[in-house]
Amino acid sequence: MSSARITFQPIGVIRSKHTRPEETPIQPVFARGCRGRAEILPQFAAGLRDLEGFSHVYLLYALHRAEPPRLLVKPYLQDVVRGVFATRAPCRPNPIGLSLVRLVRRQGRVLHLDGVDVLDGTPLLDVKPYAPRFDAVKNPRGGWTEEVDEAMARRRGRRNYRARTTGH
């Protein structure tokens, strides 16, 4: 195994109404109606060409406000200790976040998004299109998450988020 360091350069920043982690929905499915945008740096703007044809995009970002790494965590859906790699907890050895959000529109080097579950000011590492032909999985299994009742998941997933009428 290589011991070389890996570094990433942000390609932009994610803007949202979310400024406090405890008031930010967990997972895009619980952030429907939460609008935001990805502001791409000018030197990367040409890479957005042809993205308009996709309804959804994956955002990969640095969890820049994550707590120190832990290998065992209690996920938001349950009060059971799980391995961090069986969760989407932010306190990972490599704090990289992933969200599948709806692309509302592109305006120059700004992507207008819905379903944003990301803190304002988060460094954006990459954008990838969601392609149903490649990404949709038949007969998937959700592991331990399938044990959690939908009402409980929704309540815990929304956390203390309250829709605001001002902002992005």
C-alpha positions in Angstrom: 0.0 0.0 0.0 1.3 3.4 -0.9 2.1 5.9 1.8 1.9 8.9 -0.6 -0.2 11.8 0.6 -3.2 12.7 -1.5 -4.3 16.3 -1.8 -7.4 17.8 -3.4 -8.0 21.3 -4.8 -11.5 22.6 -4.3 -13.3 23.4 -7.6 -15.7 25.7 -5.9 -17.9 26.2 -2.9 -21.4 25.0 -1.9 -23.8 27.7 -0.7 -26.9 26.9 1.3 -29.1 28.2 4.1 -27.5 25.7 6.5 -25.1 27.3 8.9 -25.4 25.1 12.0 -24.8 21.3 11.7 -27.5 20.5 14.2 -30.1 22.3 12.1 -29.0 20.8 8.8 -31.0 17.8 7.4 -29.1 14.6 7.1 -29.2 13.2 3.6 -30.7 14.8 0.5 -33.9 12.8 0.8 -34.7 14.7 4.0 -33.6 18.1 2.4 -36.2 18.3 -0.3 -37.1 21.9 -0.8 -33.7 23.0 0.6 -32.3 25.1 -2.2 -28.6 25.9 -2.6 -26.0 26.3 -5.2 -22.6 25.2 -6.2 -20.4 28.1 -7.3 -17.6 26.8 -9.5 -14.3 28.6 -9.7 -13.7 30.4 -13.0 -10.8 28.1 -14.0 -13.1 25.1 -13.8 -16.2 26.6 -15.5 -15.6 25.0 -18.9 -16.0 21.6 -17.2 -19.7 22.3 -16.6 -20.5 22.1 -20.4 -23.3 19.6 -21.2 -24.3 19.2 -17.6 -27.8 20.8 -18.2 -29.1 17.6 -19.7 -28.9 15.8 -16.3 -31.6 16.0 -13.7 -29.4 15.2 -10.8 -25.7 15.5 -9.9 -23.4 14.0 -7.2 -21.6 16.5 -5.1 -18.3 15.4 -3.6 -17.1 17.7 -0.9 -14.7 18.1 2.0 -16.4 17.8 5.4 -14.4 20.7 6.7 -16.3 21.0 10.0 -16.3 17.3 10.8 -15.3 16.0 14.2 -12.1 13.9 14.6 -12.3 10.5 13.0 -13.9 7.6 14.8 -14.2 4.0 13.6 -17.3 3.3 15.7 -20.3 5.7 15.7 -24.0 5.9 16.5 -25.7 6.8 13.3 -28.5 9.4 13.3 -31.1 6.7 12.5 -30.4 4.4 15.4 -29.0 4.4 18.9 -26.8 1.4 18.0 -23.0 1.5 17.6 -22.0 0.8 14.0 -18.7 0.8 12.1 -18.2 4.2 10.5 -17.9 2.6 7.0 -21.4 1.2 7.4 -22.7 4.7 8.0 -22.5 8.1 6.4 -21.2 9.8 9.6 -18.9 12.8 8.8 -16.2 11.7 11.4 -14.4 9.6 8.9 -10.7 9.0 8.4 -11.0 10.9 5.1 -13.8 13.4 5.7 -15.3 13.4 2.2 -19.0 13.9 1.8 -21.3 12.7 -1.0 -24.8 14.1 -1.9 -27.1 13.3 -4.8 -29.0 16.5 -5.4 -31.4 17.7 -8.1 -30.0 20.1 -10.7 -32.6 22.9 -11.0 -30.6 24.8 -13.6 -27.1 26.0 -14.6 -26.5 29.7 -14.7 -22.9 30.3 -16.0 -20.6 28.8 -13.5 -23.4 28.4 -10.8 -25.4 25.3 -10.4 -28.8 25.9 -8.7 -29.7 22.8 -6.7 -32.5 21.3 -4.6 -32.1 18.7 -1.8 -29.0 20.4 -0.4 -28.0 18.8 2.9 -24.6 20.6 3.1 -23.3 23.4 5.3 -22.8 26.8 3.7 -19.2 27.4 2.6 -18.3 23.8 2.2 -15.4 23.2 -0.2 -16.6 21.4 -3.4 -14.2 18.8 -4.7 -16.1 17.4 -7.7 -19.4 17.2 -9.5 -20.5 14.1 -11.3 -23.7 13.5 -13.3 -26.2 11.0 -12.1 -26.9 8.6 -15.0 -29.7 6.1 -14.4 -28.2 3.9 -17.1 -25.1 3.4 -14.9 -26.1 4.3 -11.4 -29.5 2.7 -10.8 -29.2 -0.6 -9.0 -31.7 -3.4 -9.2 -32.7 -5.1 -6.0 -30.5 -3.1 -3.7 -30.1 -3.9 0.0 -30.0 -1.2 2.6 -28.3 -3.2 5.4 -29.2 -2.0 9.0 -31.0 1.1 7.6 -33.9 -1.1 6.6 -34.6 -1.8 10.3 -35.6 1.8 10.9 -39.2 2.8 10.5 -39.8 5.6 7.9 -41.4 8.1 10.3 -38.5 7.8 12.7 -36.0 8.2 9.8 -37.8 11.3 8.5 -38.0 12.9 12.0 -34.3 12.2 12.8 -33.2 13.1 9.2 -34.8 16.5 9.2 -33.2 17.2 12.6 -33.9 20.7 13.8 -34.2 22.1 10.2 -36.8 24.9 9.9 -37.5 26.3 6.4 -36.6 30.0 6.2 -38.1 32.4 3.7 -34.9 34.3 3.1 -31.6 33.3 1.6 -30.4 31.3 -1.3 
